[in-house]
Amino acid sequence: MKIESYNAPSSIAEAVQLLQHGEATIVAGGTDLTPQIEAGVREFAATLINIQRIEEMRGISVTNERYRIGGLTTVTDIRESEMLAADVPVMVDAADHFASPQIRNAASLGGNLCNASPAGDMVIPLLLLDAEAELASWSDGAVSTRRVALADFFTAPGRTVMQANELLTAVEFAGPGEGFAAAFIKSGPRPALEISTVSMGVAGVITDGVISAARVSIGAVAPIPLRARDTEAVLEGKVLDEALIELAVETASLEVKPIDDVRASSWYRKHLTGVYIRRALSHVAGN
Amino acid sequence: MSLEIDITFTLNGRIVQTRVPPSMTTLSMLREKFDLTGGKLACGEGECGACTVRIDGRTINSCLSFAVDCNGREIQTIEGLGSVAGLEIMQRAFVEHGAIQCGYCMPGMIMQARYVVDQNAGSGQIMTRDDIARGLEGNVCRCSGYTKVVDAVAAVVLEEASL
């Protein structure tokens, strides 16, 4: 469709008022949108809204042990955040493995989530942290917000629970508790610019060899980024030894539902899931 | 008549104005409106880095960025780095080390190399060859190896460290 109007709002209130007038294309860094338009898998709506000027949607902060990352915060901002490196290093790890420097400089966290790729790298650590997306819309003359757990946010490849009049303004999560350890591993034939064949996040608290608050998130093995709850249940409250790791490997490979595609076969993705969960659990156990 | 948007921004140190369709990429604008043809379109997907320019100091793939978003920003292209008469130190190093074959990817490669060396400058650390390769991971050259490119950047790192 031809773009009939263009807007570059400078506040969330302005943006969500524009969104109530029907279908619009939202652009931030453009790193996913442009190739999708070029490939013909997406079309511009009649209204293009450039949200890059909404400064209140940028930045990383913490209030009462709750971390907030604005939707427009770039992957570079996350990668270079000293606060996240100290408190939540798994976020920095995932950002470090993301695409290339030029894409990290442009790509926003909100864009990575709203694009809803099953292989979206920033989703994996956020699932470990039980993060929530903050969605804003215009209602009764004011900005209204709702929060959705990221585990419930994705519905299918490229699809989320967001409504057309909503804007993802931030992601929030509680600070990890004492003893929290997490690992992120991503695979691809080369380190840079790789769409993950499998990406794996594992987290937990190890006390006297026992794992609690076990979290497992896996990317590119199902229509949506997966919280592997069966695997978490197998791990929870047990001694993290070789037998338990073996059981986790078996459970995870039953829990994932990967497809065959150009990057890997389903069989290989299941195999990698096992390799990576073993590696990530060993890392968490060693911390 | 199709929608066009007026924008004003700083391009290689000068304030410029133009009108662009809202869907135009920054790369197309630079090449078609300003005849700055150093940045190239190759993959169009952010995989190759041939279109690398700096916006507000940070390098991006200009083939993915929207020209309308340049409004009010500061853009630097390879043409703003140096001139044929007075090459910037990174450009000169690429020439001196023969870090070039067909040249298509080089404007983007040099812009990214300049950026990563600038980024590292405040750290007090000397960049290793691995650091340089990592910094250039978003730039692809299809005709040469990367050894001479890394040689050229490493020479600049040493030269600037001794300044």
Contacts between the chains, C-beta under 8 A, distances in Angstrom:
chain1	res1	chain2	res2	distance
A	2	B	2	6.9
A	2	B	3	7.7
A	3	B	3	5.9
A	3	B	21	7.6
A	3	B	22	4.8
A	3	B	23	6.0
A	4	B	3	6.3
A	5	B	3	7.1
A	6	B	3	6.5
A	6	B	5	5.4
A	6	B	22	4.2
A	6	B	68	6.3
A	8	B	68	7.3
A	8	B	69	7.6
A	8	B	71	7.3
A	27	B	66	5.9
A	27	B	69	7.6
A	29	B	60	7.9
A	29	B	64	7.5
A	29	B	65	7.7
A	30	B	64	4.8
A	30	B	65	5.4
A	30	B	66	5.4
A	30	B	69	7.6
A	31	B	46	5.6
A	31	B	61	7.2
A	31	B	64	5.0
A	34	B	25	6.7
A	34	B	44	7.8
A	34	B	63	7.2
A	34	B	64	4.3
A	34	B	65	7.9
A	34	B	66	7.8
A	35	B	44	7.0
A	35	B	45	4.6
A	35	B	46	7.1
A	35	B	64	7.1
A	37	B	23	7.4
A	38	B	44	5.8
A	38	B	45	7.7
A	44	B	23	6.2
A	48	B	22	4.9
A	48	B	23	7.4
A	50	B	66	6.7
A	50	B	68	6.3
A	50	B	69	5.7
A	52	B	69	5.5
A	76	B	58	7.1
A	99	B	46	7.2
A	99	B	138	7.3
A	100	B	46	7.1
A	100	B	47	8.0
A	100	B	49	7.0
A	100	B	137	5.5
A	100	B	138	2.6
A	100	B	139	8.0
A	101	B	59	6.5
A	101	B	112	6.9
A	101	B	115	7.6
A	101	B	116	7.1
A	101	B	135	6.4
A	101	B	137	7.0
A	101	B	138	5.3
A	102	B	46	6.8
A	102	B	49	6.1
A	102	B	52	5.7
A	102	B	59	5.1
A	102	B	60	5.3
A	102	B	61	4.8
A	102	B	112	6.9
A	102	B	138	4.7
A	103	B	46	5.1
A	103	B	61	6.6
A	103	B	64	7.8
A	103	B	138	6.7
A	105	B	58	4.2
A	105	B	59	6.0
A	105	B	60	5.3
A	106	B	60	4.5
A	106	B	61	7.0
A	106	B	64	6.7
A	106	B	65	6.5
A	191	B	137	6.8
A	192	B	137	3.4
A	192	B	138	6.4
A	193	B	46	7.7
A	193	B	47	5.5
A	193	B	137	7.0
A	193	B	138	6.4
